[in-house]
């Protein structure tokens, strides 16, 4: 799944009394750094006096941008800046103070901090929602913080056009999987649309033998089977994959979540490995008819451009957690071969296969979106995942070396384990590789939702 670059507009401000070419050079150095970090600069303009305001505003109105950067490159009259920005306070705004330059043995500055000081306070007094960053003489351009905010800004805008496909509701009566469609749309962005098991069943029947065989040969035959290969189950998995993939493409779903046990009971086969096949290339997937979990996946996907998977809180030591997912993980998360086996839960053999692969160790960002009425929050933490001890959840039978489901032993890196426990928000948390807490915090600030980290 391709993630587009952020569309960024930049307005640079300084007083007309400063040497234009000198200050413009300072502005262009910062703009160039933004562009080099995979951002699409769709327009730039320079405002130095009241006469420039109308032109800059009209230029900005011609473009649909994710983020507006107000680059303060020198002292400037505060009304000149505010009279431009006031038209765009509904958009993510980055207020950015630059520096002077060392030239011919002396440091020359157009006093950007003098201008920024008044602008920052005025925006705050106006109730504007903005992020403020600043370059420093010794460390230079603060590009990492800018990149983080721009990613969050793009995410906040892109979510407005996302659609979640939902089958069922709050699987296994999990109350943290419930949601309010209206507040989710208005506060966070995604639209939720339901689909039925009947739609999937009807589509499964329509694929010919050649189409099914192609999926088996290209994808399923690459799995390492830890239990006997049952041709009927393999064919059903291929047909389910094709059916759900077609449904996603027809309905333009960006993520899906299904009522797993209900789905398995009606279709006759588990959807675990269908999720595994879909997750990296077609749409994000999560079990349990968990709409807020699915929304969390969309947030991480847009912030990072990476796949996500969920993990469930299972048990814990005094200093670390045991987390797993009962039978699904994207191929990109698997360490080594994709290993599968039949599902045996509570002494009952359920037709189909589950993923029993090992998850890659390493640092992950782990977050969960949750709501209390129409108020939203994100619980976020940085973790290190390691290969866990040999364990199994009671009732799950397996022939493979334990653990028999994708699992991690998790150390909380960004806070204490008690802080994590006291803020538990769901059994499902979403992870993606790498350190992305800054982007999550920026995203929450843009949407004005609480971030617990």
C-alpha positions as CSV (number, residue, x, y, z in Angstrom):
1,X,0.0,0.0,0.0
2,X,1.6,3.3,-1.1
3,X,1.5,6.2,1.3
4,X,1.7,9.6,-0.5
5,X,4.0,12.4,0.5
6,X,2.6,15.2,2.7
7,X,1.6,18.4,0.8
8,X,3.2,21.4,2.6
9,X,2.8,25.1,2.1
10,X,5.4,27.5,3.5
11,X,5.1,31.2,4.2
12,X,8.3,32.9,5.3
13,X,8.1,36.2,7.3
14,X,10.6,39.0,7.9
15,X,10.5,42.8,7.9
16,X,11.2,44.5,4.6
17,X,14.0,46.5,6.2
18,X,16.3,43.4,6.2
19,X,18.3,42.5,3.1
20,X,15.9,40.4,1.0
21,X,18.5,38.0,-0.6
22,X,20.2,37.4,2.8
23,X,17.0,36.4,4.7
24,X,15.6,34.6,1.7
25,X,18.7,32.4,1.7
26,X,18.0,31.5,5.3
27,X,14.4,30.6,4.5
28,X,15.3,28.5,1.4
29,X,17.9,26.4,3.4
30,X,15.1,25.3,5.8
31,X,12.6,24.8,3.0
32,X,15.1,22.6,1.2
33,X,15.6,20.4,4.2
34,X,11.8,19.9,4.5
35,X,11.7,18.9,0.8
36,X,14.6,16.4,1.2
37,X,12.6,14.5,3.8
38,X,10.0,13.2,1.4
39,X,7.6,16.1,1.6
40,X,5.9,17.8,-1.4
41,X,6.3,21.6,-1.1
42,X,3.3,22.7,-3.1
43,X,3.8,26.4,-2.6
44,X,6.1,29.0,-1.0
45,X,5.7,32.7,-0.5
46,X,7.4,35.5,1.4
47,X,5.7,38.2,3.4
48,X,7.6,41.3,4.6
49,X,4.9,44.0,4.8
50,X,1.2,44.6,4.7
51,X,1.2,44.9,0.9
52,X,2.2,41.2,0.7
53,X,-0.7,39.9,2.8
54,X,-3.4,39.7,0.2
55,X,-1.2,38.0,-2.4
56,X,0.0,35.4,0.1
57,X,-3.6,34.6,1.3
58,X,-4.9,34.2,-2.2
59,X,-1.9,32.0,-3.1
60,X,-2.6,29.8,-0.1
61,X,-6.3,29.5,-0.9
62,X,-5.5,28.0,-4.3
63,X,-3.8,24.9,-2.7
64,X,-5.1,21.9,-0.7
65,X,-2.3,21.4,1.8
66,X,-1.9,19.1,4.8
67,X,0.3,21.4,6.8
68,X,1.1,25.1,6.8
69,X,4.6,26.2,7.9
70,X,4.9,29.8,9.2
71,X,8.7,30.3,9.0
72,X,9.8,33.3,11.0
73,X,13.1,34.4,9.5
74,X,13.5,37.7,11.1
75,X,11.9,40.4,13.2
76,X,8.5,41.1,11.7
77,X,5.4,43.2,12.8
78,X,3.1,40.7,14.5
79,X,-0.1,41.8,12.6
80,X,1.5,41.0,9.3
81,X,1.9,37.4,10.3
82,X,-1.5,37.1,12.0
83,X,-3.4,38.6,9.1
84,X,-2.1,35.8,6.9
85,X,-2.4,32.9,9.4
86,X,-5.9,33.8,10.7
87,X,-7.5,32.5,7.5
88,X,-5.9,29.0,7.9
89,X,-6.2,28.2,11.6
90,X,-8.4,25.2,10.7
91,X,-5.3,23.6,9.2
92,X,-2.3,22.0,11.0
93,X,0.0,24.9,11.7
94,X,3.8,24.7,12.4
95,X,5.3,27.9,13.7
96,X,9.1,27.7,13.1
97,X,11.8,30.2,14.2
98,X,15.0,30.2,12.2
99,X,18.5,31.6,12.9
100,X,21.1,34.0,11.5
101,X,24.2,32.9,9.7
102,X,28.0,32.9,10.2
103,X,29.6,34.8,7.4
104,X,33.1,36.2,6.9
105,X,34.0,35.6,10.5
106,X,31.0,37.3,12.1
107,X,27.5,36.1,13.0
108,X,24.8,38.1,11.4
109,X,21.2,37.7,12.5
110,X,17.9,39.2,11.4
111,X,16.5,38.7,14.9
112,X,14.0,35.9,14.2
113,X,13.5,35.2,17.9
114,X,12.3,38.8,18.4
115,X,9.6,38.3,15.8
116,X,8.7,34.8,16.9
117,X,8.3,35.8,20.6
118,X,5.3,38.1,19.8
119,X,3.7,35.8,17.2
120,X,3.8,32.7,19.4
121,X,2.1,34.5,22.3
122,X,-0.5,36.1,20.1
123,X,-1.4,32.7,18.5
124,X,-1.8,31.2,21.9
125,X,-4.0,34.1,23.1
126,X,-6.2,33.6,20.0
127,X,-6.7,29.9,21.0
128,X,-4.9,28.7,17.9
129,X,-3.9,25.0,17.8
130,X,-0.3,25.1,16.6
131,X,3.1,23.5,17.1
132,X,6.1,25.7,17.8
133,X,9.7,24.6,17.0
134,X,12.9,26.6,16.7
135,X,16.4,26.2,15.2
136,X,19.4,27.0,17.3
137,X,22.8,28.6,16.4
138,X,24.8,25.6,17.6
139,X,22.5,22.7,16.4
140,X,21.1,24.2,13.2
141,X,17.8,23.3,11.5
142,X,15.4,21.4,13.7
143,X,14.3,19.0,10.9
144,X,13.4,15.9,12.9
145,X,10.7,17.8,14.9
146,X,9.4,19.3,11.7
147,X,9.2,15.9,9.9
148,X,7.3,14.5,12.9
149,X,4.7,17.3,12.9
150,X,4.3,17.2,9.1
151,X,3.7,13.4,9.2
152,X,1.1,13.9,12.0
153,X,-0.6,16.7,10.0
154,X,-0.9,14.6,6.9
155,X,-2.3,11.8,8.9
156,X,-4.9,14.0,10.5
157,X,-6.0,15.1,7.0
158,X,-5.9,11.7,5.3
159,X,-8.0,10.0,8.0
160,X,-11.0,12.1,6.9
161,X,-11.1,10.1,3.7
162,X,-10.6,6.6,5.2
163,X,-13.2,3.9,5.3
164,X,-13.3,0.9,7.7
165,X,-15.1,-2.2,6.7
166,X,-16.9,-3.8,9.6
167,X,-18.5,-7.3,9.9
168,X,-20.2,-7.9,13.2
169,X,-20.1,-5.9,16.4
170,X,-17.9,-6.2,19.5
171,X,-16.9,-9.8,19.0
172,X,-17.1,-11.9,22.2
173,X,-18.9,-9.0,23.8
174,X,-15.7,-7.0,24.3
175,X,-17.0,-3.7,25.4
176,X,-13.8,-1.8,24.5
177,X,-14.5,-2.7,20.9
178,X,-17.7,-0.7,20.8
179,X,-17.7,2.7,19.1
180,X,-19.8,5.7,18.2
181,X,-19.8,6.2,14.5
182,X,-20.7,9.9,14.5
183,X,-18.1,11.1,17.0
184,X,-15.5,8.9,15.4
185,X,-16.2,10.6,12.0
186,X,-16.3,14.1,13.5
187,X,-13.4,13.9,15.9
188,X,-10.9,11.4,14.2
189,X,-12.0,11.1,10.6
190,X,-12.8,7.6,9.3
191,X,-16.2,6.4,8.0
192,X,-17.4,3.0,9.1
193,X,-19.3,0.8,6.7
194,X,-20.7,-2.7,7.4
195,X,-20.5,-5.8,5.2
196,X,-22.1,-9.2,5.7
197,X,-20.8,-12.7,5.8
198,X,-23.3,-13.5,3.1
199,X,-21.4,-11.1,0.8
200,X,-18.2,-13.0,1.4
201,X,-19.8,-16.4,0.9
202,X,-21.4,-15.4,-2.4
203,X,-18.1,-14.0,-3.7
204,X,-16.2,-17.2,-2.6
205,X,-18.3,-19.2,-5.0
206,X,-17.6,-17.1,-8.1
207,X,-13.8,-17.7,-8.4
208,X,-12.8,-20.4,-10.9
209,X,-10.3,-23.2,-10.2
210,X,-7.5,-21.3,-12.0
211,X,-7.8,-18.2,-9.8
212,X,-7.8,-20.3,-6.7
213,X,-4.9,-22.4,-7.8
214,X,-2.8,-19.3,-8.5
215,X,-3.3,-18.1,-4.9
216,X,-2.3,-21.5,-3.5
217,X,0.8,-21.7,-5.7
218,X,1.9,-18.1,-5.3
219,X,1.2,-17.7,-1.6
220,X,-0.1,-20.6,0.4
221,X,2.4,-23.2,-0.8
222,X,5.2,-21.0,0.7
223,X,3.9,-21.6,4.2
224,X,5.4,-24.2,6.5
225,X,2.6,-26.5,7.7
226,X,3.0,-27.7,11.2
227,X,-0.1,-29.9,11.0
228,X,-1.6,-31.9,8.2
229,X,-2.4,-30.2,4.9
230,X,-6.1,-30.4,4.3
231,X,-6.9,-29.5,0.7
232,X,-10.5,-28.4,1.5
233,X,-9.2,-25.9,4.1
234,X,-6.5,-24.7,1.8
235,X,-8.9,-24.1,-1.0
236,X,-11.4,-22.3,1.4
237,X,-8.6,-20.0,2.6
238,X,-7.7,-19.1,-1.0
239,X,-11.3,-18.4,-1.8
240,X,-11.8,-16.4,1.3
241,X,-8.7,-14.3,0.5
242,X,-9.9,-13.6,-3.0
243,X,-13.5,-12.8,-1.8
244,X,-12.4,-10.4,1.0
245,X,-9.8,-8.8,-1.3
246,X,-12.4,-8.2,-4.0
247,X,-14.8,-6.8,-1.4
248,X,-12.1,-4.4,0.0
249,X,-11.3,-3.2,-3.5
250,X,-14.9,-2.7,-4.6
251,X,-15.9,-0.9,-1.4
252,X,-12.6,1.0,-1.2
253,X,-12.0,-0.1,2.4
254,X,-8.7,1.0,3.9
255,X,-8.9,-1.4,6.8
256,X,-11.3,-4.3,7.9
257,X,-12.3,-5.9,11.1
258,X,-14.5,-9.0,11.4
259,X,-16.2,-10.9,14.1
260,X,-13.8,-13.9,14.0
261,X,-15.7,-16.6,15.8
262,X,-19.0,-15.6,14.2
263,X,-17.3,-15.5,10.8
264,X,-15.7,-18.9,11.3
265,X,-19.0,-20.4,12.5
266,X,-20.9,-19.1,9.4
267,X,-18.3,-19.6,6.7
268,X,-17.0,-22.8,8.3
269,X,-13.3,-21.8,8.3
270,X,-11.1,-19.4,10.3
271,X,-10.1,-16.1,8.7
272,X,-6.7,-15.9,10.4
273,X,-4.5,-16.6,7.4
274,X,-6.7,-14.4,5.2
275,X,-5.7,-11.5,7.4
276,X,-2.1,-12.5,7.1
277,X,-2.2,-12.4,3.3
278,X,-4.1,-9.1,3.1
279,X,-2.4,-7.1,5.8
280,X,0.8,-5.9,4.0
281,X,-0.5,-5.4,0.5
282,X,-4.3,-4.8,0.5
283,X,-5.7,-3.4,3.8
284,X,-4.9,-3.3,7.5
285,X,-6.7,-6.0,9.4
286,X,-7.7,-6.6,13.0
287,X,-9.8,-9.3,14.6
288,X,-12.8,-8.9,16.9
289,X,-15.0,-6.4,15.1
290,X,-12.8,-3.8,16.8
291,X,-13.4,-0.5,15.0
292,X,-11.2,1.7,17.3
293,X,-8.4,-0.9,16.9
294,X,-8.9,-0.6,13.2
295,X,-8.7,3.2,13.4
296,X,-5.5,2.9,15.5
297,X,-4.0,0.9,12.6
298,X,-4.9,3.6,10.1
299,X,-3.3,6.2,12.4
300,X,0.0,4.2,12.6
301,X,-0.1,3.4,8.9
302,X,-0.4,7.0,7.9
303,X,2.1,8.2,10.5
304,X,4.8,5.8,9.5
305,X,4.0,4.3,6.1
306,X,4.5,0.8,7.7
307,X,2.3,-2.2,8.3
308,X,0.9,-2.8,11.8
309,X,-0.3,-5.7,13.8
310,X,-2.2,-6.0,17.1
311,X,-1.1,-7.7,20.2
312,X,-3.2,-8.7,23.2
313,X,-2.3,-8.2,26.8
314,X,-2.0,-11.8,28.2
315,X,0.0,-11.9,31.4
316,X,2.9,-10.2,33.0
317,X,6.0,-10.3,35.2
318,X,6.9,-7.4,37.5
319,X,9.0,-5.8,34.8
320,X,7.6,-7.0,31.4
321,X,4.5,-8.2,29.6
322,X,3.5,-11.3,27.7
323,X,1.6,-10.3,24.6
324,X,0.3,-12.3,21.7
325,X,-2.3,-12.5,18.9
326,X,-4.3,-15.7,18.7
327,X,-3.6,-16.6,15.1
328,X,-2.7,-13.8,12.7
329,X,0.3,-11.5,12.0
330,X,1.3,-9.8,8.8
331,X,4.1,-11.5,6.8
332,X,6.4,-8.4,7.3
333,X,6.4,-9.1,11.1
334,X,7.4,-12.8,10.8
335,X,10.9,-13.9,11.8
336,X,11.8,-16.7,9.5
337,X,9.2,-19.0,7.8
338,X,5.5,-18.4,7.9
339,X,4.4,-21.3,10.0
340,X,0.7,-22.4,10.2
341,X,-1.3,-25.1,11.9
342,X,-4.9,-26.1,12.4
343,X,-6.9,-24.4,15.1
344,X,-7.7,-26.4,18.2
345,X,-9.3,-24.3,20.9
346,X,-11.1,-25.8,24.0
347,X,-10.7,-29.3,22.6
348,X,-12.6,-28.3,19.4
349,X,-10.9,-28.5,16.0
350,X,-12.0,-25.5,14.0
351,X,-11.5,-25.9,10.2
352,X,-8.9,-23.7,8.7
353,X,-5.4,-22.5,9.8
354,X,-3.9,-20.1,12.2
355,X,-0.5,-18.4,12.1
356,X,2.0,-19.8,14.6
357,X,5.0,-17.9,13.4
358,X,7.7,-16.2,15.5
359,X,7.5,-12.4,15.6
360,X,10.6,-10.3,14.8
361,X,12.3,-9.0,18.0
362,X,13.1,-5.3,18.2
363,X,11.8,-1.8,19.1
364,X,8.2,-1.1,18.4
365,X,5.8,1.8,18.9
366,X,2.7,0.5,20.6
367,X,-0.5,2.6,20.8
368,X,-4.3,2.3,21.3
369,X,-7.1,4.8,20.5
370,X,-10.0,4.6,23.0
371,X,-13.0,6.8,23.8
372,X,-15.1,7.8,26.8
373,X,-18.3,9.1,25.2
374,X,-17.2,11.5,22.5
375,X,-13.8,12.2,24.1
376,X,-10.9,10.4,22.6
377,X,-7.5,9.5,23.9
378,X,-4.4,7.6,22.7
379,X,-2.4,5.4,25.1
380,X,1.1,5.2,23.6
381,X,4.5,3.6,24.6
382,X,7.8,2.6,23.2
383,X,8.5,-1.1,23.7
384,X,11.2,-3.7,23.1
385,X,9.8,-7.0,22.0
386,X,11.8,-10.2,22.6
387,X,11.2,-13.9,22.0
388,X,9.1,-15.0,25.0
389,X,9.3,-17.9,27.3
390,X,7.6,-21.2,26.4
391,X,4.0,-20.8,27.3
392,X,0.5,-21.4,26.0
393,X,-2.9,-20.0,26.7
394,X,-5.0,-22.7,28.5
395,X,-7.3,-24.5,26.2
396,X,-5.2,-23.9,23.1
397,X,-3.7,-27.2,21.9
398,X,-0.7,-27.3,19.6
399,X,1.9,-29.6,18.0
400,X,4.5,-26.8,17.6
401,X,7.2,-25.6,19.9
402,X,5.7,-23.1,22.4
403,X,4.5,-20.4,22.2
404,X,2.1,-21.6,19.5
405,X,0.8,-18.2,18.4
406,X,2.7,-15.0,17.4
407,X,4.0,-13.6,20.7
408,X,6.4,-11.2,22.3
409,X,7.8,-10.6,25.7
410,X,7.5,-6.8,26.0
411,X,9.6,-4.4,28.0
412,X,8.1,-0.9,28.4
413,X,10.8,1.6,27.4
414,X,9.2,5.0,27.6
415,X,7.7,4.7,31.1
416,X,7.2,2.2,33.8
417,X,5.1,-1.0,33.6
418,X,2.9,0.3,36.4
419,X,2.2,3.4,34.3
420,X,1.2,1.2,31.4
421,X,-1.0,-1.0,33.6
422,X,-2.8,1.9,35.3
423,X,-3.7,3.3,31.8
424,X,-4.8,0.0,30.1
425,X,-7.3,0.9,27.5
426,X,-8.1,-2.3,25.7
427,X,-7.0,-5.9,25.3
428,X,-5.9,-5.0,21.7
429,X,-2.8,-2.7,21.2
430,X,-1.3,-1.9,17.8
431,X,2.4,-2.1,17.1
432,X,4.7,-0.9,14.3
433,X,8.5,-1.2,14.0
434,X,10.6,1.7,15.2
435,X,10.4,4.8,17.4
436,X,7.5,7.1,16.5
437,X,6.2,8.5,19.8
438,X,6.9,12.1,18.7
439,X,4.5,11.6,15.7
440,X,1.8,10.2,17.9
441,X,2.1,13.1,20.3
442,X,1.9,15.6,17.5
443,X,-1.1,13.8,16.0
444,X,-2.9,14.0,19.3
445,X,-2.1,17.7,19.6
446,X,-3.4,18.5,16.2
447,X,-6.7,16.7,16.9
448,X,-6.9,18.0,20.4
449,X,-7.2,14.6,22.0
450,X,-5.4,13.3,25.1
451,X,-2.1,11.5,24.7
452,X,-1.0,9.3,27.6
453,X,2.6,8.2,27.3
